[in-house]
Amino acid sequence: MSGFMLRVYRGLLHFLPEEFRQTYGQDMVVAFEAILTRRGPRPWIFARGAVDIVMTSLRLRRARRLRPRPLRREGLHEALSCDAKLALRRLRRDPGACVASVLILALGIAATCTVFALVDSVLLRPLDYQSPERLVALFLHEISHGNERAPTSPANFLAWSEAATSLELMTAAHPWQPVLTGQDRPRQLAGLKASPSLFELLGVAPLMGSTFTSNLGAAGDSRVVVLGEGLWKREFGGDPEILGQRVTLGDEPYTVIAVMPQSFAFPPFWATEAEMWAPLILTEADASQHSRYLRVFARMRPGVALPAVKNETDVISARLVERFSEQNAGTAIQVESLREPVVGDVRRGLWVLLAAVVSVLLIAAVNASGLASVRALANLRDTAISAALGASPWRLMAPALLEGFLLCLAAGAAGLGGGHLGVTLIRRFGPKDLPRLSSLSITPAAVAVTVAICMLAGLGIGLWPALRARRLHARRNIRESVSPRHRRPLLSAQIAMSAMLLAGAGLLGGTYLTLARLEPGFLRSGVLTMTLVLPSALKDQIVGQKALLEQIASEVVALPGVERAGFVNHLPIGGDIWGVTFARTDLPEPSAGEEPRASLRVVTPTYFETLQIPLRRGRVFESLDESPDTRHVVVNEHLAETYWPSEDPVGRTIRAGGDPQSPPWTVIGVVGDVRQSDLTDPVRPELYFSYQNNPAPGYLMTSLAVRTSLPPDRVVASIRRVVSDTDDQVAVADVRTMDQILSENIWQQRFNSLVMTLFAAAALLLAAIGLYGVVSYTVRGRTREMAIRQALGARPRDLAIQVLTEGLRVTGWGVAFGLALAYVSAGALATLLYGIDPTDWRTYAGSAGLLTLVSLVACYLPARRAGRLDPVAGLRSE
């Protein structure tokens, strides 16, 4: 029995902690064995020993838990976690300031993300073709007429393609606008006829089918067409069996062989509406054609640089001037990277907008930094105590830095959402002429830039509080009150950037208003325009074309609310420009390449009256006295003053078209100048011919202009019905008012002005908030001083004036520096302006006045509070 109790006792010892058991276990067994020997194996002795073991075990384990653990060095992860929790607690103490900081930063980040996405999509992202850096566009540079990007002739194109060894897959193209028939009503489509090597040049795979290639023959297999996905879905309902079907385009059958994806767009400039492509087959007869209507594209061979291509084309150009001296005199070949004509017109404007939005972002960051410094002052006592208790410099700086990063993390998330919204709004409501608008999106590059902005902003916002915490000396800083003087230079910088943006917005806004008020030389309100495509049966039929147009015009004028109606081959501003050379018959024949050149318009007699183009001398066309044998022409005022400066041009004769043997045209009248292709272009010479003697009867497109006393949209349906009733083969397209045409013409100026104004308004608001905050904090920090001054006799008005003066002093320095920056950087805006000088003093004065007024408003409430201060309450509060 004693042996059994001893074995159980040994087992109970395992309840004791191992360290205690190893030290005292054996002695306990010897003592228990001695007791059993002396008193015998009694149960109560065993129970007492077991209870003693259990109680000892509990006491030892409890004492072990309460024993202080040895100190160990804190890891980086634990330190960051602790500092992050402290930063969150600090942010929760002042939720209003935190929300304000996040909103201010989110505004700047969203604007920056949107504009950078726009710049990235338009300027930085490669064109969506294979090896886009090797693609070039070739133009005919008309040196004598100052036109660097003119189309070329088939003869020149064939000569270029044969002689150029540094280029491959040279492709020519011209717009193609056939009428789709065989459905409910004829519809004009926008397309392109291009050399069969087009799709090999671009290297873009079709959505379905196979595109035509350079192996395409010149026989019947050239009647094929490639559709764009949008056209396929809109006109053919997305029919999956479209491949192999025949469609009638311009009274000719074409077989659909492929459908290109929605993302495919070519050309990326000039005729960008094209959404179908057919092969252009040039024959041997075309080698002698010198009509300039082709645009040329090519790919540089591997290892060839653009300067080498330019050197070669200069040599080719010189040879062609010798070979075709009459047609190519005064011309050269202009070679550019394909990206240049795509983005050249908008590049400077987008960079200016990006610089403006970066300024807004800096102002937002400075404001958020100011709010962070206020929070740092509120946490000054806690930070000083931590420093006094031995916290390392890093542990003092970390919470402030983490506060900045946490704020910017939240602002960055909100800014990305705002950027996505901004991109969506631009894609939906932005100007349709903005290059590559359809591909605009928040790209990974835009996200990376946003993240980088957040990191830099977080570092900038938390840096000053962190550095201040590092320099703390506990006893002194617990008691001191900190002046906001360190924020005044930053505030002046905010105001300077606001002044610069306001001046830029004023200049761009002045340009837009100047163009919006500019008289184009014709009636702009109450005029409806549309394009009519005549049946192909009337090609080269002058009499038939004239009869159809007169019948349509007479029926349209008979409609209620319609006052006048007239036809023109191309509308001013909204249409194409045909050029024609001419010369006075009473002067020697000009040398080749130096002939005067004018815009060519073909009109009906009622066109001038419809658009109210004023008659200066003579008369315009009259249908009663016009016959096929008469050759009359009307000139514009600029041409008359240039080529008959001191004479009456009426009755004079000119020769048009460059053929010295052609019959002359008699000038019967002079009309006022009109803007021809762009509101910002200077007025050029212009010749008006009558449809009675149409010099280009093979062109079947014409524009109808209708002057109406009713809202234009109320007569569109009636005019469509009249056209259909007169000839159901006439297609109607491009229905717009003249106000819309003029508005679309100045889209870039309007877009630049609107965006810059929004940025300037945001900068002005942020600067006003920053100024209000600084002045308000100054008043709160000087409560005791102002109370003492009032107690010593200072008048409340004096205190208010002092506060206003200090605020306006900061504003004055900022305005002066900002306007100086605007003056220095005015050259960057020069090419974006029209009708206003980049250093216009009225714009600068208006910007300074507006900033001063806003500053007065921002300083008024703190100054008013300072003037109403109760000295007793002020002293008691301290």
Steps between C-alpha positions, in 0.01 A plus 500: 500500500786742584660428161174579315455833686860592428460432126180712482671780692786496248241534222327797669831686500456556126236767582779718632694729266791321340764733642362461855465121459856457385628703799282368784323188369742241623512655851119496516493127409759419772302700760170330403663154517635576850153603622348177363770294674453675833116517508398227263306509170195686622257651240479842669879535478484434122211744453682770689811455284292511177315819602832660593639424150193641323489823706874552460464454124220763478692753710817455294321532165314815613823657624661418168226684311538811715878509468616799279619388156848597392513808273562430130562729206186597307488384138435726200160347434384552859636856503315589179183342630524697822574826317215441254256453786627821659461684167141374464418611854638846424296524178183399685549790744429753221272333243397831341855598409571146377195496274592845368856385428379189318249697291755767408759242400243283320400801290859563393576130442179444299573797275862392453400140431245612239734735316792256513275226359411741221865586433599134517226388260554781248872581519694223673333174406625350169259490208304177482690357204789263456838674561337846505836672549593402142182636338529829312270730305615669180355833387555736215647821639367786285777746579363788297161477673626422853314166518721236664249213498333503162386181325692378199414366156492140374796578275706618797396207715605245240831679454557511877426130546740405220789720614488472881730222622486593870122444510285194451130431448431854381123551499281769347147579616218744442158547660216293361141592581272270305125471540370173640190395306272199499350575845211718619671822390842590359761591757839657453785314668852615582785287377844492350641365179859394559773301333465124554807508727313705764435220750847351451639843581297531821527138614156487670306172487129508406223401734377253240593416142816593308597847383623580150875487445755637255452187287152620405471524121363787296211296360155432639628372835567863602126550575542396861443695819607472863246627754560653842330326792283805575375523141442123490282510809317823411415440134503120482379407848825318585408219257749215564455388139606836358819359346449433130185711477471767231413859587427781255724802553469785253302281257782245495496155668767429760568173681558518875819309582581608856389693806753703698473530882348807664843612621635528145500849354680616187588764410565636850480857363321649195181316403482335842135406442607216268348167606541293184793439266521398136807445279631784286640363175715745305555416135763607250271782391514642852874555461423816306237639740608806693182577693599516865266292712707214646642466850805276525620273782797265525719301738870567548714196435668342805805693609405814304455825692271789411785742407624248241151479351481880481835516320381246245164670442677833446691341215182343360318833526772680302483237226122527478516878469722445195283218364162673554617860508161652425306297758760480780672837482525658844432173685693252714431177688415536868566185708375475857450229756136394482452618858577863406190580292289303749591693815694803375210745533410405858841417649578845642148547635506167687843568651376839618196336660722241670720777642189679622359194675836430665482853640155423640636180653787690664257753644285216637807332651611825665152546648497146631848557641370807682222297658756237596714765672197613701445140612869476586469803728202336669712187559804699610463420872468123439802505271707695752413256779605208276829676435551557872439130567781407265325431168743484209488763223349245262220415747425872532490549120318181400143590612507833310630334184245222526222756545599655168514166322166385643332823390650473153402133477136592558528803270666286231216247504246781472715672237513188282122480516477868410749450217291214359194726514691783331618271219145372450367856478768600248427196284128571506492879478849588377563644155471234234799646313734427793752245365467142626204589721348154465808337660501730803511297823671470838807306395751322727731795438234737635452275806877490556521878477212532748674267745824696463312824561347354815840389630661837432203690641499283812871563548456872445201531734662309786854625456478834682314364806742207506808722487353726766435201726860389452630834625286507811649587837252390758496777759505793257249368245238393749445862588561694181236616253602476137459781248362418156766709329647188341176460302500851352762431229308188400178701493665764280610219269139375481376847412779537241397178325136609517590834342691326222209264430250787508708695249525194273128434530430863419715489187348174375152620588565824315605300195182294509277804545679679216441207266143452618424865418702503179293578192556220247375715212164322468181446697559264790160477675185352355688306229463125455750308286516146365695300245322352197649225284355504148430180306797362309298523179548878514879478503642755252142603412506876568149563370348213695679600823387863464139398432487267802654758734264774381200272551609403852571865589161618376318226693699574818431874481129423476507336844353699794765700682765464228617835361787414265689194380822468298760241402880505518753226427660545846379714786737757648652386830307171504613362165802408294711751309557462128794698367542628147773705335409809303662792323400831349475481125631853455832417666784271392457133581654428845781245517425143607444464874441872554142524376257662744273252673143548622227299671240373256126513578224382268167658595141556391384861451312506834800391709628853573158624607440192717815556704473879465849536354512869407543614140772766471506564125325383187253217532478130582369218283148527361336191360317701231809631326728201551549256217741214437706728276559773756804472722444728796677501835452689825806583714535589866614838625846377604577370151377823342712719728806278456503465122316818400610732781408827329265375229143380468516123441148480357525425129856374525587149390704226660617156397435220751649154521855556374424429132614801294273390213179482706230764436502793744248569775346845541475655846142621550503584871691536826357362825612536859771282652401189692707275726571193291643205691563624853402807698862560595630480141559821307262577216624370165400565138177329398328434167129422465374312194140426410352150483391610151869470402622258765875447446485168692177326392636158593473581872149403614506629856357842577393692808157655551471815713152597621410824677194455718301706748408185694733299724711305250422161652131552421556509124745211465234234450315713244817559298585127506151427371534757220834355391363145505188599306709682240746213450509202734856421387639814663665428836486756783778513759685724746202708612628790713422861572755765414528581872600138562759512221659814641489361853670178392764699318624659824472184713867510600485860622177427687641181656825669606314799641245291691754264657743779587216703654396202713858454619539870572173505695611197704838664568330825601267317738786303657712814538207680666453208741871501582502876557192478721662224703826688555329824597255320728779313673695822537204663674455202732872486582515874579187514715696597812704764317187657346319493834792684666510757219128561533535534875771762438271702271524354151180538301327190357521654153878524528526129583276406206700720262824345622369149431380604152833668428699191592279280282520739206877524538527126445261531204697787350827310499328197348322703231818683401701179475218317316453771238876508448494125437203543265689767306812284472302193387272693263694367202369149568146625437578712194405232245173432683383861490315701238408866509663558839857576600672247733595791727162675489503738799122493539503125555780530754327788678173308510675193647667715766172675581306174531764347727505811717121499529493133598779562751299781657203270538722224646654742753177679590356246746822457704549879500141549612554249780816682608312830509226354720738338749405546870827581682382351830397174335824497299715535810295244690534246218878512539 
